[in-house]
Amino acid sequence: SRDRVEDARMVLKPGEEVEAKFVGVDRKSRIVSLSIKAREAHEEAEAVQSYRTETSSSSGTSLGELLKEKIAGQDEA
């Protein structure tokens, strides 16, 4: 769920393990802020960036290269 939770004890049980991202600390009240949504968003952003890198490097052909080939083919004809 993407709903905001004020008190984690309402949705998690003691001893239950979750992966979360550290988002801050309140030194006065000695409270550590963690976010499961921020971790998920960070992982999604990394996956998108990885996909973009893979697709741009794996295609091997750019528009410029295609135009050069087309022009070279016309010059030879």
N, CA, C and O atoms as a Tripos MOL2 file, in Angstrom:
@<TRIPOS>MOLECULE
protein
  308   307    77     0     0
PROTEIN
NO_CHARGES

@<TRIPOS>ATOM
      1 N           0.8350   -1.1830    0.0000 N.3       1 SER1
      2 CA          0.0000    0.0000    0.0000 C.3       1 SER1
      3 C           0.8780    1.2440    0.0000 C.2       1 SER1
      4 O           1.9600    1.2470    0.5860 O.2       1 SER1
      5 N           0.4190    2.2770   -0.6450 N.am      2 ARG2
      6 CA          1.1730    3.5230   -0.7150 C.3       2 ARG2
      7 C           0.6250    4.5770    0.2350 C.2       2 ARG2
      8 O           0.9840    5.7500    0.1320 O.2       2 ARG2
      9 N          -0.2340    4.1750    1.1520 N.am      3 ASP3
     10 CA         -0.7910    5.1190    2.1160 C.3       3 ASP3
     11 C           0.2360    5.4460    3.1820 C.2       3 ASP3
     12 O           1.0710    4.6160    3.5420 O.2       3 ASP3
     13 N           0.1580    6.6640    3.6770 N.am      4 ARG4
     14 CA          1.0600    7.0960    4.7460 C.3       4 ARG4
     15 C           0.6560    6.4160    6.0480 C.2       4 ARG4
     16 O          -0.5270    6.3140    6.3730 O.2       4 ARG4
     17 N           1.6610    5.9560    6.7840 N.am      5 VAL5
     18 CA          1.4300    5.3000    8.0660 C.3       5 VAL5
     19 C           2.0890    6.1440    9.1440 C.2       5 VAL5
     20 O           3.2990    6.3690    9.1060 O.2       5 VAL5
     21 N           1.3110    6.6080   10.0940 N.am      6 GLU6
     22 CA          1.8470    7.4250   11.1840 C.3       6 GLU6
     23 C           2.6260    6.5810   12.1820 C.2       6 GLU6
     24 O           3.6640    7.0070   12.6870 O.2       6 GLU6
     25 N           2.1260    5.3900   12.4650 N.am      7 ASP7
     26 CA          2.7550    4.5310   13.4660 C.3       7 ASP7
     27 C           2.9790    3.1530   12.8510 C.2       7 ASP7
     28 O           2.0220    2.4370   12.5580 O.2       7 ASP7
     29 N           4.2430    2.7860   12.6560 N.am      8 ALA8
     30 CA          4.5720    1.5110   12.0190 C.3       8 ALA8
     31 C           4.0380    0.3190   12.7980 C.2       8 ALA8
     32 O           3.8250   -0.7490   12.2240 O.2       8 ALA8
     33 N           3.8200    0.4880   14.0950 N.am      9 ARG9
     34 CA          3.3060   -0.6190   14.9040 C.3       9 ARG9
     35 C           1.9000   -1.0320   14.4860 C.2       9 ARG9
     36 O           1.4450   -2.1240   14.8290 O.2       9 ARG9
     37 N           1.2160   -0.1750   13.7540 N.am     10 MET10
     38 CA         -0.1400   -0.4960   13.3010 C.3      10 MET10
     39 C          -0.1330   -1.4770   12.1280 C.2      10 MET10
     40 O          -1.1180   -2.1850   11.9190 O.2      10 MET10
     41 N           0.9540   -1.5310   11.3630 N.am     11 VAL11
     42 CA          0.9910   -2.3960   10.1790 C.3      11 VAL11
     43 C           2.0880   -3.4570   10.2290 C.2      11 VAL11
     44 O           2.0730   -4.3990    9.4370 O.2      11 VAL11
     45 N           3.0300   -3.3130   11.1430 N.am     12 LEU12
     46 CA          4.1200   -4.2810   11.2690 C.3      12 LEU12
     47 C           4.0850   -4.9360   12.6400 C.2      12 LEU12
     48 O           3.6370   -4.3500   13.6250 O.2      12 LEU12
     49 N           4.5720   -6.1660   12.6700 N.am     13 LYS13
     50 CA          4.6450   -6.8890   13.9340 C.3      13 LYS13
     51 C           6.0740   -6.8060   14.4700 C.2      13 LYS13
     52 O           7.0100   -6.6720   13.6820 O.2      13 LYS13
     53 N           6.2650   -6.8820   15.7820 N.am     14 PRO14
     54 CA          7.6280   -6.8830   16.3400 C.3      14 PRO14
     55 C           8.4440   -8.0440   15.7610 C.2      14 PRO14
     56 O           7.9780   -9.1830   15.7160 O.2      14 PRO14
     57 N           9.6490   -7.7410   15.3280 N.am     15 GLY15
     58 CA         10.5290   -8.7520   14.7570 C.3      15 GLY15
     59 C          10.3840   -8.9160   13.2540 C.2      15 GLY15
     60 O          11.2130   -9.5760   12.6270 O.2      15 GLY15
     61 N           9.3610   -8.3370   12.6650 N.am     16 GLU16
     62 CA          9.1610   -8.4300   11.2240 C.3      16 GLU16
     63 C          10.2330   -7.6020   10.5200 C.2      16 GLU16
     64 O          10.5030   -6.4650   10.9070 O.2      16 GLU16
     65 N          10.8400   -8.1780    9.4870 N.am     17 GLU17
     66 CA         11.9080   -7.4900    8.7700 C.3      17 GLU17
     67 C          11.3630   -6.8580    7.4980 C.2      17 GLU17
     68 O          10.6070   -7.4830    6.7540 O.2      17 GLU17
     69 N          11.7530   -5.6230    7.2610 N.am     18 VAL18
     70 CA         11.3960   -4.9070    6.0340 C.3      18 VAL18
     71 C          12.6360   -4.1710    5.5490 C.2      18 VAL18
     72 O          13.5320   -3.8530    6.3320 O.2      18 VAL18
     73 N          12.6750   -3.9070    4.2640 N.am     19 GLU19
     74 CA         13.7590   -3.1000    3.7110 C.3      19 GLU19
     75 C          13.2360   -1.6880    3.5530 C.2      19 GLU19
     76 O          12.1620   -1.4760    2.9910 O.2      19 GLU19
     77 N          13.9920   -0.7230    4.0460 N.am     20 ALA20
     78 CA         13.5780    0.6750    3.9910 C.3      20 ALA20
     79 C          14.7990    1.5530    3.7530 C.2      20 ALA20
     80 O          15.9390    1.1330    3.9490 O.2      20 ALA20
     81 N          14.5290    2.7750    3.3280 N.am     21 LYS21
     82 CA         15.5890    3.7500    3.0900 C.3      21 LYS21
     83 C          15.6140    4.7380    4.2480 C.2      21 LYS21
     84 O          14.5700    5.2050    4.7020 O.2      21 LYS21
     85 N          16.8020    5.0480    4.7150 N.am     22 PHE22
     86 CA         16.9800    6.0450    5.7670 C.3      22 PHE22
     87 C          16.7010    7.4140    5.1650 C.2      22 PHE22
     88 O          17.3110    7.7890    4.1640 O.2      22 PHE22
     89 N          15.7750    8.1660    5.7750 N.am     23 VAL23
     90 CA         15.4460    9.4840    5.2340 C.3      23 VAL23
     91 C          15.7610   10.6210    6.1910 C.2      23 VAL23
     92 O          15.7380   11.7840    5.7880 O.2      23 VAL23
     93 N          16.0520   10.3170    7.4390 N.am     24 GLY24
     94 CA         16.4060   11.4010    8.3450 C.3      24 GLY24
     95 C          16.3790   10.9920    9.8010 C.2      24 GLY24
     96 O          15.9760    9.8840   10.1570 O.2      24 GLY24
     97 N          16.8300   11.9410   10.6490 N.am     25 VAL25
     98 CA         16.8270   11.7050   12.0850 C.3      25 VAL25
     99 C          16.4690   13.0170   12.7810 C.2      25 VAL25
    100 O          16.9400   14.0900   12.4030 O.2      25 VAL25
    101 N          15.6340   12.9070   13.7930 N.am     26 ASP26
    102 CA         15.2790   14.0540   14.6270 C.3      26 ASP26
    103 C          16.0750   13.9060   15.9160 C.2      26 ASP26
    104 O          15.7520   13.0700   16.7600 O.2      26 ASP26
    105 N          17.1110   14.7150   16.0650 N.am     27 ARG27
    106 CA         18.0120   14.5640   17.2120 C.3      27 ARG27
    107 C          17.3390   14.9210   18.5290 C.2      27 ARG27
    108 O          17.6530   14.3320   19.5630 O.2      27 ARG27
    109 N          16.4240   15.8690   18.5030 N.am     28 LYS28
    110 CA         15.7560   16.2630   19.7480 C.3      28 LYS28
    111 C          14.8900   15.1390   20.2950 C.2      28 LYS28
    112 O          14.9740   14.7970   21.4750 O.2      28 LYS28
    113 N          14.0640   14.5730   19.4410 N.am     29 SER29
    114 CA         13.1710   13.5130   19.9110 C.3      29 SER29
    115 C          13.7860   12.1240   19.7480 C.2      29 SER29
    116 O          13.1900   11.1230   20.1460 O.2      29 SER29
    117 N          14.9890   12.0700   19.1570 N.am     30 ARG30
    118 CA         15.7140   10.8150   18.9630 C.3      30 ARG30
    119 C          14.8970    9.8100   18.1550 C.2      30 ARG30
    120 O          14.7870    8.6380   18.5140 O.2      30 ARG30
    121 N          14.3270   10.3020   17.0550 N.am     31 ILE31
    122 CA         13.5220    9.4650   16.1740 C.3      31 ILE31
    123 C          14.2290    9.3440   14.8260 C.2      31 ILE31
    124 O          14.6630   10.3390   14.2460 O.2      31 ILE31
    125 N          14.3370    8.1160   14.3420 N.am     32 VAL32
    126 CA         14.9150    7.8360   13.0370 C.3      32 VAL32
    127 C          13.7610    7.6740   12.0530 C.2      32 VAL32
    128 O          12.7990    6.9570   12.3320 O.2      32 VAL32
    129 N          13.8540    8.3340   10.9070 N.am     33 SER33
    130 CA         12.8090    8.2360    9.8870 C.3      33 SER33
    131 C          13.2640    7.2960    8.7810 C.2      33 SER33
    132 O          14.3430    7.4590    8.2110 O.2      33 SER33
    133 N          12.4330    6.3220    8.4920 N.am     34 LEU34
    134 CA         12.6880    5.3520    7.4300 C.3      34 LEU34
    135 C          11.5170    5.3880    6.4630 C.2      34 LEU34
    136 O          10.4060    5.7630    6.8380 O.2      34 LEU34
    137 N          11.7660    4.9950    5.2120 N.am     35 SER35
    138 CA         10.6940    4.9930    4.2210 C.3      35 SER35
    139 C          10.8110    3.7800    3.3130 C.2      35 SER35
    140 O          11.8170    3.5850    2.6310 O.2      35 SER35
    141 N           9.7700    2.9790    3.3200 N.am     36 ILE36
    142 CA          9.7150    1.8330    2.4120 C.3      36 ILE36
    143 C           9.4380    2.3420    0.9980 C.2      36 ILE36
    144 O          10.0180    1.8390    0.0360 O.2      36 ILE36
    145 N           8.5580    3.3310    0.8660 N.am     37 LYS37
    146 CA          8.2220    3.8920   -0.4450 C.3      37 LYS37
    147 C           9.4390    4.5330   -1.1050 C.2      37 LYS37
    148 O           9.6310    4.3950   -2.3130 O.2      37 LYS37
    149 N          10.2580    5.2290   -0.3280 N.am     38 ALA38
    150 CA         11.4500    5.8750   -0.8890 C.3      38 ALA38
    151 C          12.4250    4.8300   -1.4140 C.2      38 ALA38
    152 O          13.0620    5.0410   -2.4460 O.2      38 ALA38
    153 N          12.5480    3.7080   -0.7160 N.am     39 ARG39
    154 CA         13.4240    2.6310   -1.1790 C.3      39 ARG39
    155 C          12.9010    2.0650   -2.4880 C.2      39 ARG39
    156 O          13.6690    1.8450   -3.4250 O.2      39 ARG39
    157 N          11.5890    1.8270   -2.5570 N.am     40 GLU40
    158 CA         10.9980    1.2910   -3.7770 C.3      40 GLU40
    159 C          11.1560    2.2690   -4.9420 C.2      40 GLU40
    160 O          11.4720    1.8560   -6.0580 O.2      40 GLU40
    161 N          10.9410    3.5400   -4.6920 N.am     41 ALA41
    162 CA         11.0860    4.5510   -5.7440 C.3      41 ALA41
    163 C          12.5300    4.6170   -6.2350 C.2      41 ALA41
    164 O          12.7760    4.7600   -7.4320 O.2      41 ALA41
    165 N          13.4810    4.5130   -5.3090 N.am     42 HIS42
    166 CA         14.8970    4.5390   -5.6690 C.3      42 HIS42
    167 C          15.2430    3.3260   -6.5350 C.2      42 HIS42
    168 O          15.9510    3.4590   -7.5330 O.2      42 HIS42
    169 N          14.7520    2.1540   -6.1610 N.am     43 GLU43
    170 CA         15.0200    0.9490   -6.9410 C.3      43 GLU43
    171 C          14.3940    1.0400   -8.3300 C.2      43 GLU43
    172 O          15.0020    0.6150   -9.3120 O.2      43 GLU43
    173 N          13.1780    1.5940   -8.4170 N.am     44 GLU44
    174 CA         12.5320    1.7620   -9.7160 C.3      44 GLU44
    175 C          13.3280    2.7180  -10.6000 C.2      44 GLU44
    176 O          13.4980    2.4660  -11.7920 O.2      44 GLU44
    177 N          13.8100    3.8020  -10.0260 N.am     45 ALA45
    178 CA         14.6000    4.7670  -10.7900 C.3      45 ALA45
    179 C          15.8960    4.1350  -11.2920 C.2      45 ALA45
    180 O          16.3090    4.3820  -12.4250 O.2      45 ALA45
    181 N          16.5370    3.3210  -10.4540 N.am     46 GLU46
    182 CA         17.7600    2.6300  -10.8780 C.3      46 GLU46
    183 C          17.4630    1.6510  -12.0040 C.2      46 GLU46
    184 O          18.2480    1.5400  -12.9450 O.2      46 GLU46
    185 N          16.3430    0.9410  -11.9230 N.am     47 ALA47
    186 CA         15.9730   -0.0200  -12.9610 C.3      47 ALA47
    187 C          15.7140    0.6880  -14.2880 C.2      47 ALA47
    188 O          16.1300    0.2050  -15.3410 O.2      47 ALA47
    189 N          15.0360    1.8180  -14.2430 N.am     48 VAL48
    190 CA         14.7620    2.5870  -15.4590 C.3      48 VAL48
    191 C          16.0700    3.0830  -16.0650 C.2      48 VAL48
    192 O          16.2660    2.9900  -17.2760 O.2      48 VAL48
    193 N          16.9580    3.6040  -15.2370 N.am     49 GLN49
    194 CA         18.2470    4.0980  -15.7290 C.3      49 GLN49
    195 C          19.0580    2.9620  -16.3460 C.2      49 GLN49
    196 O          19.6730    3.1350  -17.3980 O.2      49 GLN49
    197 N          19.0580    1.8110  -15.7000 N.am     50 SER50
    198 CA         19.7710    0.6500  -16.2190 C.3      50 SER50
    199 C          19.1920    0.2240  -17.5660 C.2      50 SER50
    200 O          19.9350   -0.0840  -18.4970 O.2      50 SER50
    201 N          17.8720    0.2090  -17.6640 N.am     51 TYR51
    202 CA         17.2130   -0.1700  -18.9200 C.3      51 TYR51
    203 C          17.5730    0.8060  -20.0330 C.2      51 TYR51
    204 O          17.8770    0.3960  -21.1530 O.2      51 TYR51
    205 N          17.5370    2.0970  -19.7200 N.am     52 ARG52
    206 CA         17.8820    3.1090  -20.7290 C.3      52 ARG52
    207 C          19.3160    2.9360  -21.2090 C.2      52 ARG52
    208 O          19.5920    3.0520  -22.4030 O.2      52 ARG52
    209 N          20.2240    2.6600  -20.2880 N.am     53 THR53
    210 CA         21.6260    2.4640  -20.6460 C.3      53 THR53
    211 C          21.7800    1.2380  -21.5330 C.2      53 THR53
    212 O          22.5010    1.2750  -22.5300 O.2      53 THR53
    213 N          21.0990    0.1420  -21.1700 N.am     54 GLU54
    214 CA         21.1840   -1.0870  -21.9570 C.3      54 GLU54
    215 C          20.6280   -0.8890  -23.3580 C.2      54 GLU54
    216 O          21.2510   -1.3040  -24.3350 O.2      54 GLU54
    217 N          19.4620   -0.2570  -23.4660 N.am     55 THR55
    218 CA         18.8400   -0.1100  -24.7800 C.3      55 THR55
    219 C          19.6090    0.8480  -25.6690 C.2      55 THR55
    220 O          19.6780    0.6330  -26.8790 O.2      55 THR55
    221 N          20.1880    1.8960  -25.1090 N.am     56 SER56
    222 CA         20.9330    2.8380  -25.9430 C.3      56 SER56
    223 C          22.2610    2.2480  -26.3930 C.2      56 SER56
    224 O          22.7100    2.5270  -27.5040 O.2      56 SER56
    225 N          22.8960    1.4400  -25.5540 N.am     57 SER57
    226 CA         24.1850    0.8670  -25.9360 C.3      57 SER57
    227 C          24.0290   -0.4020  -26.7580 C.2      57 SER57
    228 O          24.9220   -0.7310  -27.5390 O.2      57 SER57
    229 N          22.9330   -1.1200  -26.6090 N.am     58 SER58
    230 CA         22.7760   -2.3750  -27.3290 C.3      58 SER58
    231 C          22.2390   -2.1760  -28.7390 C.2      58 SER58
    232 O          22.4030   -3.0560  -29.5840 O.2      58 SER58
    233 N          21.6010   -1.0400  -29.0140 N.am     59 SER59
    234 CA         21.0430   -0.8380  -30.3470 C.3      59 SER59
    235 C          22.1610   -0.7260  -31.3760 C.2      59 SER59
    236 O          22.0290   -1.2370  -32.4880 O.2      59 SER59
    237 N          23.2560   -0.0670  -31.0200 N.am     60 GLY60
    238 CA         24.4190   -0.0170  -31.8810 C.3      60 GLY60
    239 C          24.2810    0.8890  -33.0890 C.2      60 GLY60
    240 O          25.2790    1.1840  -33.7460 O.2      60 GLY60
    241 N          23.0820    1.3350  -33.4000 N.am     61 THR61
    242 CA         22.8740    2.1700  -34.5640 C.3      61 THR61
    243 C          22.1540    3.4350  -34.1420 C.2      61 THR61
    244 O          21.1020    3.3940  -33.5050 O.2      61 THR61
    245 N          22.7410    4.5480  -34.5090 N.am     62 SER62
    246 CA         22.1010    5.8250  -34.2050 C.3      62 SER62
    247 C          21.4860    6.3810  -35.4860 C.2      62 SER62
    248 O          21.7490    5.8840  -36.5810 O.2      62 SER62
    249 N          20.6860    7.3920  -35.3370 N.am     63 LEU63
    250 CA         20.0660    8.0300  -36.4970 C.3      63 LEU63
    251 C          21.1340    8.5990  -37.4200 C.2      63 LEU63
    252 O          21.0160    8.5210  -38.6430 O.2      63 LEU63
    253 N          22.1700    9.1680  -36.8310 N.am     64 GLY64
    254 CA         23.2600    9.7170  -37.6330 C.3      64 GLY64
    255 C          23.9450    8.6540  -38.4760 C.2      64 GLY64
    256 O          24.2640    8.8900  -39.6410 O.2      64 GLY64
    257 N          24.1720    7.4810  -37.8860 N.am     65 GLU65
    258 CA         24.8100    6.3920  -38.6240 C.3      65 GLU65
    259 C          23.9230    5.9180  -39.7720 C.2      65 GLU65
    260 O          24.4170    5.6310  -40.8620 O.2      65 GLU65
    261 N          22.6180    5.8360  -39.5310 N.am     66 LEU66
    262 CA         21.6950    5.4200  -40.5860 C.3      66 LEU66
    263 C          21.6840    6.4210  -41.7360 C.2      66 LEU66
    264 O          21.6590    6.0260  -42.9020 O.2      66 LEU66
    265 N          21.7040    7.7200  -41.4130 N.am     67 LEU67
    266 CA         21.7210    8.7460  -42.4570 C.3      67 LEU67
    267 C          23.0120    8.6900  -43.2660 C.2      67 LEU67
    268 O          22.9820    8.8280  -44.4880 O.2      67 LEU67
    269 N          24.1430    8.4890  -42.5970 N.am     68 LYS68
    270 CA         25.4240    8.3840  -43.3030 C.3      68 LYS68
    271 C          25.4040    7.2080  -44.2720 C.2      68 LYS68
    272 O          25.8700    7.3300  -45.4050 O.2      68 LYS68
    273 N          24.8650    6.0680  -43.8330 N.am     69 GLU69
    274 CA         24.7870    4.8940  -44.7010 C.3      69 GLU69
    275 C          23.8950    5.1690  -45.9080 C.2      69 GLU69
    276 O          24.2190    4.7790  -47.0300 O.2      69 GLU69
    277 N          22.7810    5.8350  -45.6730 N.am     70 LYS70
    278 CA         21.8390    6.1410  -46.7540 C.3      70 LYS70
    279 C          22.4840    7.0860  -47.7650 C.2      70 LYS70
    280 O          22.3630    6.8790  -48.9730 O.2      70 LYS70
    281 N          23.1640    8.1170  -47.2790 N.am     71 ILE71
    282 CA         23.8250    9.0760  -48.1690 C.3      71 ILE71
    283 C          24.9530    8.3930  -48.9300 C.2      71 ILE71
    284 O          25.1140    8.6230  -50.1290 O.2      71 ILE71
    285 N          25.7320    7.5630  -48.2580 N.am     72 ALA72
    286 CA         26.8200    6.8520  -48.9180 C.3      72 ALA72
    287 C          26.2680    5.9180  -49.9880 C.2      72 ALA72
    288 O          26.8740    5.7680  -51.0500 O.2      72 ALA72
    289 N          25.1390    5.2970  -49.7240 N.am     73 GLY73
    290 CA         24.5130    4.4040  -50.7050 C.3      73 GLY73
    291 C          24.0250    5.1640  -51.9230 C.2      73 GLY73
    292 O          24.0890    4.6440  -53.0370 O.2      73 GLY73
    293 N          23.5360    6.3850  -51.7350 N.am     74 GLN74
    294 CA         23.0630    7.2030  -52.8580 C.3      74 GLN74
    295 C          24.2340    7.7110  -53.6880 C.2      74 GLN74
    296 O          24.1300    7.8130  -54.9110 O.2      74 GLN74
    297 N          25.3510    8.0310  -53.0320 N.am     75 ASP75
    298 CA         26.5280    8.5240  -53.7480 C.3      75 ASP75
    299 C          27.1190    7.4400  -54.6350 C.2      75 ASP75
    300 O          27.6330    7.7340  -55.7150 O.2      75 ASP75
    301 N          27.0520    6.1870  -54.1900 N.am     76 GLU76
    302 CA         27.6210    5.0820  -54.9530 C.3      76 GLU76
    303 C          26.7590    4.7300  -56.1510 C.2      76 GLU76
    304 O          27.2670    4.1930  -57.1350 O.2      76 GLU76
    305 N          25.4680    5.0200  -56.0920 N.am     77 ALA77
    306 CA         24.5480    4.6300  -57.1670 C.3      77 ALA77
    307 C          24.5790    5.5600  -58.3450 C.2      77 ALA77
    308 O          23.8550    5.3480  -59.3180 O.2      77 ALA77
@<TRIPOS>BOND
     1     1     2 1
     2     2     3 1
     3     3     4 2
     4     3     5 am
     5     5     6 1
     6     6     7 1
     7     7     8 2
     8     7     9 am
     9     9    10 1
    10    10    11 1
    11    11    12 2
    12    11    13 am
    13    13    14 1
    14    14    15 1
    15    15    16 2
    16    15    17 am
    17    17    18 1
    18    18    19 1
    19    19    20 2
    20    19    21 am
    21    21    22 1
    22    22    23 1
    23    23    24 2
    24    23    25 am
    25    25    26 1
    26    26    27 1
    27    27    28 2
    28    27    29 am
    29    29    30 1
    30    30    31 1
    31    31    32 2
    32    31    33 am
    33    33    34 1
    34    34    35 1
    35    35    36 2
    36    35    37 am
    37    37    38 1
    38    38    39 1
    39    39    40 2
    40    39    41 am
    41    41    42 1
    42    42    43 1
    43    43    44 2
    44    43    45 am
    45    45    46 1
    46    46    47 1
    47    47    48 2
    48    47    49 am
    49    49    50 1
    50    50    51 1
    51    51    52 2
    52    51    53 am
    53    53    54 1
    54    54    55 1
    55    55    56 2
    56    55    57 am
    57    57    58 1
    58    58    59 1
    59    59    60 2
    60    59    61 am
    61    61    62 1
    62    62    63 1
    63    63    64 2
    64    63    65 am
    65    65    66 1
    66    66    67 1
    67    67    68 2
    68    67    69 am
    69    69    70 1
    70    70    71 1
    71    71    72 2
    72    71    73 am
    73    73    74 1
    74    74    75 1
    75    75    76 2
    76    75    77 am
    77    77    78 1
    78    78    79 1
    79    79    80 2
    80    79    81 am
    81    81    82 1
    82    82    83 1
    83    83    84 2
    84    83    85 am
    85    85    86 1
    86    86    87 1
    87    87    88 2
    88    87    89 am
    89    89    90 1
    90    90    91 1
    91    91    92 2
    92    91    93 am
    93    93    94 1
    94    94    95 1
    95    95    96 2
    96    95    97 am
    97    97    98 1
    98    98    99 1
    99    99   100 2
   100    99   101 am
   101   101   102 1
   102   102   103 1
   103   103   104 2
   104   103   105 am
   105   105   106 1
   106   106   107 1
   107   107   108 2
   108   107   109 am
   109   109   110 1
   110   110   111 1
   111   111   112 2
   112   111   113 am
   113   113   114 1
   114   114   115 1
   115   115   116 2
   116   115   117 am
   117   117   118 1
   118   118   119 1
   119   119   120 2
   120   119   121 am
   121   121   122 1
   122   122   123 1
   123   123   124 2
   124   123   125 am
   125   125   126 1
   126   126   127 1
   127   127   128 2
   128   127   129 am
   129   129   130 1
   130   130   131 1
   131   131   132 2
   132   131   133 am
   133   133   134 1
   134   134   135 1
   135   135   136 2
   136   135   137 am
   137   137   138 1
   138   138   139 1
   139   139   140 2
   140   139   141 am
   141   141   142 1
   142   142   143 1
   143   143   144 2
   144   143   145 am
   145   145   146 1
   146   146   147 1
   147   147   148 2
   148   147   149 am
   149   149   150 1
   150   150   151 1
   151   151   152 2
   152   151   153 am
   153   153   154 1
   154   154   155 1
   155   155   156 2
   156   155   157 am
   157   157   158 1
   158   158   159 1
   159   159   160 2
   160   159   161 am
   161   161   162 1
   162   162   163 1
   163   163   164 2
   164   163   165 am
   165   165   166 1
   166   166   167 1
   167   167   168 2
   168   167   169 am
   169   169   170 1
   170   170   171 1
   171   171   172 2
   172   171   173 am
   173   173   174 1
   174   174   175 1
   175   175   176 2
   176   175   177 am
   177   177   178 1
   178   178   179 1
   179   179   180 2
   180   179   181 am
   181   181   182 1
   182   182   183 1
   183   183   184 2
   184   183   185 am
   185   185   186 1
   186   186   187 1
   187   187   188 2
   188   187   189 am
   189   189   190 1
   190   190   191 1
   191   191   192 2
   192   191   193 am
   193   193   194 1
   194   194   195 1
   195   195   196 2
   196   195   197 am
   197   197   198 1
   198   198   199 1
   199   199   200 2
   200   199   201 am
   201   201   202 1
   202   202   203 1
   203   203   204 2
   204   203   205 am
   205   205   206 1
   206   206   207 1
   207   207   208 2
   208   207   209 am
   209   209   210 1
   210   210   211 1
   211   211   212 2
   212   211   213 am
   213   213   214 1
   214   214   215 1
   215   215   216 2
   216   215   217 am
   217   217   218 1
   218   218   219 1
   219   219   220 2
   220   219   221 am
   221   221   222 1
   222   222   223 1
   223   223   224 2
   224   223   225 am
   225   225   226 1
   226   226   227 1
   227   227   228 2
   228   227   229 am
   229   229   230 1
   230   230   231 1
   231   231   232 2
   232   231   233 am
   233   233   234 1
   234   234   235 1
   235   235   236 2
   236   235   237 am
   237   237   238 1
   238   238   239 1
   239   239   240 2
   240   239   241 am
   241   241   242 1
   242   242   243 1
   243   243   244 2
   244   243   245 am
   245   245   246 1
   246   246   247 1
   247   247   248 2
   248   247   249 am
   249   249   250 1
   250   250   251 1
   251   251   252 2
   252   251   253 am
   253   253   254 1
   254   254   255 1
   255   255   256 2
   256   255   257 am
   257   257   258 1
   258   258   259 1
   259   259   260 2
   260   259   261 am
   261   261   262 1
   262   262   263 1
   263   263   264 2
   264   263   265 am
   265   265   266 1
   266   266   267 1
   267   267   268 2
   268   267   269 am
   269   269   270 1
   270   270   271 1
   271   271   272 2
   272   271   273 am
   273   273   274 1
   274   274   275 1
   275   275   276 2
   276   275   277 am
   277   277   278 1
   278   278   279 1
   279   279   280 2
   280   279   281 am
   281   281   282 1
   282   282   283 1
   283   283   284 2
   284   283   285 am
   285   285   286 1
   286   286   287 1
   287   287   288 2
   288   287   289 am
   289   289   290 1
   290   290   291 1
   291   291   292 2
   292   291   293 am
   293   293   294 1
   294   294   295 1
   295   295   296 2
   296   295   297 am
   297   297   298 1
   298   298   299 1
   299   299   300 2
   300   299   301 am
   301   301   302 1
   302   302   303 1
   303   303   304 2
   304   303   305 am
   305   305   306 1
   306   306   307 1
   307   307   308 2
@<TRIPOS>SUBSTRUCTURE
     1 SER1         2 RESIDUE 1 A SER
     2 ARG2         6 RESIDUE 1 A ARG
     3 ASP3        10 RESIDUE 1 A ASP
     4 ARG4        14 RESIDUE 1 A ARG
     5 VAL5        18 RESIDUE 1 A VAL
     6 GLU6        22 RESIDUE 1 A GLU
     7 ASP7        26 RESIDUE 1 A ASP
     8 ALA8        30 RESIDUE 1 A ALA
     9 ARG9        34 RESIDUE 1 A ARG
    10 MET10       38 RESIDUE 1 A MET
    11 VAL11       42 RESIDUE 1 A VAL
    12 LEU12       46 RESIDUE 1 A LEU
    13 LYS13       50 RESIDUE 1 A LYS
    14 PRO14       54 RESIDUE 1 A PRO
    15 GLY15       58 RESIDUE 1 A GLY
    16 GLU16       62 RESIDUE 1 A GLU
    17 GLU17       66 RESIDUE 1 A GLU
    18 VAL18       70 RESIDUE 1 A VAL
    19 GLU19       74 RESIDUE 1 A GLU
    20 ALA20       78 RESIDUE 1 A ALA
    21 LYS21       82 RESIDUE 1 A LYS
    22 PHE22       86 RESIDUE 1 A PHE
    23 VAL23       90 RESIDUE 1 A VAL
    24 GLY24       94 RESIDUE 1 A GLY
    25 VAL25       98 RESIDUE 1 A VAL
    26 ASP26      102 RESIDUE 1 A ASP
    27 ARG27      106 RESIDUE 1 A ARG
    28 LYS28      110 RESIDUE 1 A LYS
    29 SER29      114 RESIDUE 1 A SER
    30 ARG30      118 RESIDUE 1 A ARG
    31 ILE31      122 RESIDUE 1 A ILE
    32 VAL32      126 RESIDUE 1 A VAL
    33 SER33      130 RESIDUE 1 A SER
    34 LEU34      134 RESIDUE 1 A LEU
    35 SER35      138 RESIDUE 1 A SER
    36 ILE36      142 RESIDUE 1 A ILE
    37 LYS37      146 RESIDUE 1 A LYS
    38 ALA38      150 RESIDUE 1 A ALA
    39 ARG39      154 RESIDUE 1 A ARG
    40 GLU40      158 RESIDUE 1 A GLU
    41 ALA41      162 RESIDUE 1 A ALA
    42 HIS42      166 RESIDUE 1 A HIS
    43 GLU43      170 RESIDUE 1 A GLU
    44 GLU44      174 RESIDUE 1 A GLU
    45 ALA45      178 RESIDUE 1 A ALA
    46 GLU46      182 RESIDUE 1 A GLU
    47 ALA47      186 RESIDUE 1 A ALA
    48 VAL48      190 RESIDUE 1 A VAL
    49 GLN49      194 RESIDUE 1 A GLN
    50 SER50      198 RESIDUE 1 A SER
    51 TYR51      202 RESIDUE 1 A TYR
    52 ARG52      206 RESIDUE 1 A ARG
    53 THR53      210 RESIDUE 1 A THR
    54 GLU54      214 RESIDUE 1 A GLU
    55 THR55      218 RESIDUE 1 A THR
    56 SER56      222 RESIDUE 1 A SER
    57 SER57      226 RESIDUE 1 A SER
    58 SER58      230 RESIDUE 1 A SER
    59 SER59      234 RESIDUE 1 A SER
    60 GLY60      238 RESIDUE 1 A GLY
    61 THR61      242 RESIDUE 1 A THR
    62 SER62      246 RESIDUE 1 A SER
    63 LEU63      250 RESIDUE 1 A LEU
    64 GLY64      254 RESIDUE 1 A GLY
    65 GLU65      258 RESIDUE 1 A GLU
    66 LEU66      262 RESIDUE 1 A LEU
    67 LEU67      266 RESIDUE 1 A LEU
    68 LYS68      270 RESIDUE 1 A LYS
    69 GLU69      274 RESIDUE 1 A GLU
    70 LYS70      278 RESIDUE 1 A LYS
    71 ILE71      282 RESIDUE 1 A ILE
    72 ALA72      286 RESIDUE 1 A ALA
    73 GLY73      290 RESIDUE 1 A GLY
    74 GLN74      294 RESIDUE 1 A GLN
    75 ASP75      298 RESIDUE 1 A ASP
    76 GLU76      302 RESIDUE 1 A GLU
    77 ALA77      306 RESIDUE 1 A ALA
